[in-house]
């Protein structure tokens, strides 16, 4: 007679609560890496190699710094000149590099149905402005409908009904003094143009 199949035991990551083989698709893969190296090295052999390489580099740097500091006066100047400040670069799964966003407000006028248009305001949240409050103020000031929507890049933006691009720069700089006029841009014919 055939043997009864046994249930499969799945190893779950305690950090992201995904199965270990799906951690790389989770939101906190960087936090999961040490746990994966320790508990599931066979699933991610590249992580184990990377960790070993990092440890080897760390040991080599310690040895090099110890030999430079023990050599005397000339070595001290070399170690000070040789260490350049490293920039923090966030790497996403798949090797992509996440760039730091520029603090700028982009205003775009989108025409729909020939006569109707919508003015889109992106980037106010980078200056610490609550978008819901900003949409209410814009709606009251220009006597029109304004709402917070997710744009095509999955970031929230404010859509205001009508063409208010003529007066919006003054309103933004007066209402939120943290937003400098030099950081406000218009998109005209597909090109970014400074508002000043």
Secondary structure, 3 states (H helix, E strand, C coil): CCCCCCCCCCCECCCCCCEHHHHHHCCCHHHHHHHHHHHCCCCCHHHHHHHHHHHHHHHHHHHHHHHHHHHCHHHHHHHHHHCCCCCCCEECCCCCEECCCCCCEEEEEEEECCCEEEEEEECHHHHCCCHHHHHHHHHHHHCCCEEEEECCCCCEEEEEECCCCCCHHHHHHHHCCCCCHHHEEEEECCEEEECC
